[in-house]
Amino acid sequence: MTTMGALTTHILDTAHGRPAAAVQIDLYAEQGAEWALLRSVQTNADGRCDAPLLHGADLQPGRYRLVFQIGAYFRALGLALPQPPFLDQIPLEFGVADAQQHYHVPLLVSPWSYSTYRGS
C-alpha cells in the first residue's frame, strides 16, 4: 500500500496559552528563483486548518514557505503592539525530501518570539 503525503500546520499562542484562531497563512512553493503562491488559508478555532495544505499528488519534493500573518492576529486581540510590530509576518522555509511522508509544521508564537519544529 502506498502512503499519501501531506503538509499540515497549526499555531499555538504561547502568550495566552491557547490555539491561535483566524490567522491567515500563505503557502508558497519555490519555482526556480521565484516563490509561487499556492494558497491562502485561515486557521480555525483550534488553530489548525480545516484540511491539509497539500495532500497526495499536490505535495511534491522541493522547498516551501509558510507565511503566518501573526501581527494581524495579535492586533485583533486588542494588544498594543509597537509600530512596526516586532513580529508581523513570520516566514518559515523548509524542504520536503519525501513527498510520501507527513510534514507537520507547527508554530508556537507570542508577540516577541516564535519557534517551530517538524511535528507528527
Secondary structure, DSSP 8 states (H G I E B T S, - for coil): -----EEE-BEEETTTTEE--S-EEEEEEEETTEEEEEEEEE--TTSB-SS-SEEGGG--SEEEEEEEEHHHHHHHTT----SS-S-SEEEEEEEES-TTSEEE--EEE-SS-EEE--B-
